[in-house]
Amino acid sequence: MKAIRVHEFGGPEVLKLEDVATPKPSAGEVLVRIHAAGVNPYDTYMRAGAYAVKPSLPYTPGSDGAGVVEAVGDGVKKVRRDDRVYTARTLTGAYAEYALALEEQVHPLPAKIDFKQGAGIWVPYGTAYHALCHSAKAHPSETTLVHGASGGVGTAALQIARAMGLRVFGTAGTPNGLEIAKREGAHQVFDHRKAGYQEEILQATGTRGVDIILEMLANVNLSHDTKLLANNGRVVVIGNRGEVTINPRELMSRRASIRAFTLWAITPTEEAEIHAGLFAGLENGTLRPVVGKVLPLAEASRAHKEILEPGSAGKIVLTI
Ligand code: NAP
């Protein structure tokens, strides 16, 4: 089968399209014919060797795939051959024609979600759901700022927050991104490249502040975020690419808190809740993964360059 292989950590050019043996499922495993694989920012940190999770070389990247079950190992009960599924992690990597996964890593893909959208479920929607429901413990009628609303996690968060009955603000850095944020559920949008936009957000709350901030770039925004919070406000750090200085007094005076997580460290109970919640939303149409760019598997290195550039528009997906 064709697969992207990484033999050494480095820039996007280390992603090579190669022929490798098609894996076979052992007991408890599922072989999925992958039709589309989602590209996530963490795939690039891992490829560079700069991530907390460091795979042994060589490896095939990708946790988020969507396709059809090709074969199942002994004892597998959850899915059978020809079922449409999405993956939430795999054993052998989703940037490939076939991926081996544990039975618990494959999940049914509702009929109205196509494979390209299915490749944008696990990391973006799992993260957004965990941030809002488990970390922030959001309640209907609260105000949430999705700080970075035009990308994979941001568009997912807008849809979930809107369906939960929150008042939703979103930021993006381009006119297209702002348009997407509005379309996907933001009641109001703000340009995070415009000087003074934080004051506009505060004014939009009547100076009360927002209850929840889902933060995609904490090293740039965290010191301002603490000043945008209402009493008992929560910042959930989702993305961060460096260090930042904050004034804890801003938190003290608001009884506010900063929370953070990585999706790798959630509990099995949380993960089960996430998939149940996502399946319901995908099935009833409230959750609709936004596919912004589709590239062939052979162009994985281009996808890794473009995912880190400004101007997000939903997910970048590789088709296979
Ligand atoms: P993405 O699709 O590349 O989107 C990036 C988002 O960040 C876009 O909305 C972008 O907006 C926005 N952004 C850029 N500059 C910003 C600024 N100054 N202030 C606020 N937002 C800004 O990436 P993603 O998949 O949504 O992931 C977002 C971040 O979360 C990444 O850093 C990723 O590594 C991290 N993440 C963490 C976890 C976890 O487990 N903690 C899970 C998933 C993702 P424009 O392009 O419109 O400027």
Residues whose N, C-alpha, C, O or C-beta is under 5 A from the ligand:
A	BS01	NAP	P41 Y42 V123 T127 H147 G148 A149 S150 G151 G152 V153 G154 T171 A172 G173 T174 G177 H192 M216 L217 V220 V237 I238 G239 N240 F261 T262 L263 I307 E309 P310 G311 S312 G314
